[in-house]
Amino acid sequence: MTKLEKRQCFRTVATWPATMITPQGFQEGETVDISPDGAFVSCPKPLKPGEKLSLIVTSPNNYQFQYSAQVVWSCTPRQNDEKMPRGMGVMFIF
């Protein structure tokens, strides 16, 4: 972990379907990675940092996990930038 790394837990690559329930309605996406304290969720319309949501993640064996979460950062890259997918980093609220 680098000095600038703020994550407390290691994230595991996990591309799982995700449904976000936001004040604006439902949005579908998928996780890119996940840990016990947060995830990166690829989605067409990332929320702004500080916004809260409910996140339902479906594992490969169809088990669903539901989390309360808050957006820590979001990414809406330019059309030509494929280095980072459109989405948002969220931390789970317990």
C-alpha positions as a printed Julia matrix, in Angstrom:
94×3 Matrix{Float64}:
   0.0     0.0     0.0
   1.4     3.41   -0.95
   1.44    6.45    1.31
  -1.37    7.97   -0.76
  -3.55    4.84   -0.61
  -6.52    5.51    1.7
  -8.19    2.1     1.45
  -8.14    0.02    4.59
  -8.93   -3.27    2.84
  -7.64   -4.97   -0.3
 -10.13   -4.96   -3.19
 -10.86   -8.08   -5.21
 -11.72   -7.95   -8.9
 -15.4    -8.92   -9.13
 -17.58   -8.1   -12.12
 -21.04   -8.64  -10.64
 -24.41   -7.08  -11.58
 -25.36   -4.14   -9.37
 -28.57   -2.18   -8.93
 -28.37    1.29   -7.41
 -31.37    2.82   -5.7
 -30.91    6.59   -5.65
 -33.12    9.62   -5.0
 -33.33    9.91   -8.82
 -34.53    6.31   -9.22
 -33.01    2.96  -10.17
 -29.83    2.49  -12.19
 -28.16   -0.7   -13.37
 -24.41   -1.23  -13.46
 -21.77   -3.69  -12.33
 -19.01   -3.86   -9.8
 -15.43   -3.73  -11.05
 -13.89   -4.53   -7.69
 -15.17   -4.96   -4.15
 -13.9    -5.16   -0.56
 -15.48   -5.36    2.89
 -15.61   -1.57    3.05
 -16.38   -0.41   -0.5
 -16.48   -0.99   -4.25
 -16.02    0.59   -7.64
 -19.28    0.47   -9.59
 -19.28    0.98  -13.35
 -22.49    2.73  -14.4
 -23.74    5.14  -17.08
 -24.6     8.03  -14.73
 -22.28    8.14  -11.69
 -23.52   10.07   -8.69
 -21.56   12.96   -7.22
 -19.24   12.55   -4.22
 -21.17   12.7    -0.96
 -24.41   11.33   -2.41
 -25.94    8.3    -0.67
 -27.54    5.25   -2.26
 -28.59    1.68   -1.69
 -26.52   -0.84   -3.62
 -27.72   -4.36   -4.4
 -24.95   -6.65   -5.69
 -25.69  -10.12   -7.1
 -22.94  -12.73   -6.76
 -22.32  -15.49   -9.34
 -24.39  -17.94   -7.25
 -27.32  -15.42   -7.34
 -26.93  -14.43   -3.68
 -27.8   -10.74   -3.23
 -26.01   -8.37   -0.88
 -27.59   -5.02   -0.05
 -25.49   -2.14    1.24
 -26.08    1.45    2.23
 -23.29    3.39    0.57
 -21.89    6.86    0.0
 -20.05    8.02   -3.11
 -16.42    8.88   -2.36
 -15.41    9.77   -5.92
 -16.84    9.53   -9.42
 -15.38    9.27  -12.89
 -16.95   10.49  -16.11
 -14.04   10.23  -18.56
 -13.93   11.92  -21.92
 -15.16    9.87  -24.85
 -11.61    9.07  -26.0
 -10.31    8.09  -22.55
 -10.71    4.35  -22.01
  -8.2     4.04  -19.14
 -10.88    4.36  -16.46
 -14.48    3.2   -16.9
 -17.35    5.55  -16.17
 -18.48    4.91  -12.62
 -17.99    5.7    -8.95
 -16.1     4.58   -5.91
 -18.39    3.97   -2.94
 -17.82    3.19    0.72
 -20.28    1.05    2.6
 -22.07    2.64    5.55
 -22.59    0.35    8.53
